[in-house]
Amino acid sequence: EEFLTSLEENPPVRVEGTAVYMTLSQQGIPLSLLFNLRHNKALHKTVVIMSVVTEPTPRVNPEKRRKIQKLGESLFRVTLHYGFAESPNIPKALRSCSRGDSSAKRLRRAGSRC
């Protein structure tokens, strides 16, 4: 992706903490992240792009709730899946990033306090 290449070629100043950008899209970079980078000329140490998907089933098995993708240096895409009868609990889902698969562990090691 053009954004990721740009980050590698011209790395911005990284500031402490984790930024979570909510977006409907499961691809691309949210405009809010791009505007923030352009305005502040800095990125948080860990950046999470998060999408919530409502599935056509009443419930989603908690083991299949999240998908974590490493996009770049401390940049992750987290997709959460909920059934149509469930209410998304974003704080709980972020806390679950410290458990589970290797992508979740990488996200945790990258400095995210989720």
Helices and strands as residue ranges (DSSP letters): H 2-9, E 13-22, H 31-40, E 42-55, G 62-64, E 66-72, E 75-83, H 90-95, G 96-98, H 102-109
